[in-house]
Amino acid sequence: MFGFFESEQSKKVRSHIHNLAALARVDGHIDEREMNFLVAVGKKNGLSANDVRSVVSGASHTALHLPDNDSERFDQIFDLVDMMLADGVVDDNEMDFCIDMAEKLGFRKAIVGVLVRKISMGVRDGLPREQIKGESEAFLNFQGKGEPTHGSGL
C-alpha cells in the first residue's frame, strides 16, 4: 500500500499510469510493447518499474486526478494517443477511449476527435512532441478558443 502522505504529484502520475493501462487493456490485454511504454512513462515521472506494475495490476487503489493545467492535460492525452499507437494497431475501441478521455480531461466535445487524430498523425509522422503540442494549440485557438474548459489554451 502506498503511503498515507503520498504527494499530489505522485497521485497524479499513478492516475495517469492507471488511465494508460486502461487504454492498453481495451483490446483485451497489455502486450510487451505497451507495458514497456507504461514503465517508460512511469520512470520519466519518478516511478519505479515495480510501482508501475503495481498500478497496472490494480494492486493499488488509484483515484482519477485531473491535471491542474492545460499543458499537463495535453501531455496526458498525448501519452494516451502514444499508448494507443504502441502496439502498431489502432483499434476503434482504443480511439473511442482516447476521445472519451480527452473529453474527461476538459477538451470540448466538438473538437476532441480531430484533436486525437491530429496528435495520432503527428506521432505516426515522427514529429517532436513540442511541435505536435504547438500545432494542437494553434488548432484549438483557431477553433474559436476551443481550449480545455479548465484553462486558456495549452
C-alpha positions in Angstrom: 0.0 0.0 0.0 1.3 3.5 -0.8 2.0 5.9 2.0 -0.6 8.0 3.6 1.4 11.1 2.9 1.8 10.3 -0.8 2.4 13.6 -2.7 -0.2 15.0 -5.1 2.3 14.7 -7.9 2.7 11.0 -7.2 -1.1 10.5 -7.1 -1.4 12.3 -10.5 1.3 10.1 -12.0 -0.3 6.9 -10.7 -3.7 8.1 -12.0 -2.1 8.8 -15.4 -0.5 5.3 -15.5 -3.8 3.8 -14.4 -5.6 5.6 -17.4 -2.9 4.5 -19.8 -3.2 0.9 -18.6 -7.0 1.0 -19.0 -6.4 2.1 -22.6 -3.9 -0.7 -23.2 -6.4 -3.2 -21.9 -9.2 -2.1 -24.3 -8.1 -4.7 -26.8 -8.2 -7.4 -24.1 -4.5 -7.5 -23.0 -1.4 -5.5 -22.4 1.3 -6.6 -24.7 5.1 -6.3 -24.0 5.5 -3.0 -26.0 2.6 -1.4 -24.2 4.0 -2.5 -20.8 7.4 -1.1 -21.8 5.7 2.1 -22.7 3.9 2.3 -19.4 7.2 1.6 -17.5 8.9 4.3 -19.5 6.2 6.9 -18.8 6.4 5.9 -15.1 10.2 6.2 -14.9 10.1 9.6 -16.7 7.8 10.7 -13.9 9.7 9.2 -11.0 8.1 5.8 -10.5 10.0 2.5 -10.4 9.1 -0.3 -12.8 7.7 -2.2 -9.8 5.5 0.8 -8.9 4.2 0.9 -12.4 3.5 -2.8 -12.5 1.6 -2.5 -9.2 -0.6 0.3 -10.6 -1.2 -1.7 -13.8 -2.1 -4.9 -11.9 -4.6 -3.0 -9.8 -2.7 -3.8 -6.6 -3.1 -0.2 -5.6 -6.3 2.0 -5.4 -5.9 4.7 -8.0 -8.4 7.5 -8.0 -8.7 9.8 -11.0 -6.7 13.0 -10.5 -7.2 15.5 -13.3 -4.3 17.7 -14.3 -4.0 21.2 -12.9 -3.1 23.0 -16.1 -3.6 22.8 -19.9 0.0 21.7 -20.5 -0.5 18.7 -18.3 -3.8 17.9 -19.9 -2.2 17.9 -23.3 0.6 15.7 -22.0 -1.9 13.2 -20.7 -3.9 13.0 -24.0 -0.6 12.8 -25.9 0.6 9.8 -23.8 -2.8 8.2 -24.3 -2.6 8.5 -28.0 1.1 7.4 -28.0 -0.1 4.3 -26.0 -2.8 3.6 -28.5 -0.2 3.5 -31.2 2.4 1.5 -29.2 1.3 -1.9 -30.5 1.1 -0.8 -34.1 -2.7 -1.5 -34.3 -5.3 1.2 -33.7 -8.5 -0.4 -32.6 -11.7 1.6 -32.8 -12.3 1.0 -29.1 -8.9 2.5 -28.3 -9.7 5.5 -30.5 -13.0 5.9 -28.7 -11.3 5.6 -25.3 -8.8 8.3 -26.2 -11.6 10.6 -27.4 -13.6 9.9 -24.2 -10.6 10.6 -22.1 -9.9 13.9 -23.9 -13.4 15.0 -23.0 -12.9 14.0 -19.4 -9.7 15.9 -19.3 -11.7 19.0 -20.3 -11.3 19.4 -24.0 -14.5 20.4 -25.9 -16.6 17.5 -27.2 -16.9 19.2 -30.6 -13.1 19.0 -31.3 -11.8 16.0 -29.3 -12.0 13.6 -32.3 -10.0 15.9 -34.5 -7.5 16.7 -31.7 -6.9 13.0 -31.0 -6.4 12.3 -34.8 -4.0 15.3 -35.1 -1.9 14.0 -32.3 -2.0 10.5 -33.8 -0.9 11.7 -37.2 1.9 13.7 -35.7 3.2 10.7 -33.7 3.0 8.5 -36.7 4.9 11.1 -38.8 7.6 11.1 -36.1 7.1 14.8 -35.3 8.6 16.0 -32.0 6.2 16.2 -29.1 6.6 20.0 -28.7 5.8 20.5 -32.4 2.7 18.5 -32.1 1.8 20.4 -29.0 2.3 23.7 -30.8 0.2 22.7 -33.8 -2.5 21.4 -31.5 -2.5 24.7 -29.6 -2.9 26.6 -32.9 -5.7 24.3 -33.9 -7.5 24.8 -30.6 -7.1 28.5 -30.7 -8.3 28.6 -34.4 -11.5 26.7 -33.3 -12.9 29.7 -31.6 -10.9 29.4 -28.4 -11.5 25.7 -28.3 -9.3 25.4 -25.3 -10.0 23.0 -22.4 -12.8 24.1 -20.2 -10.4 24.4 -17.3 -8.0 26.9 -18.8 -7.0 29.2 -21.5 -5.2 27.0 -24.1 -2.3 24.5 -23.9 
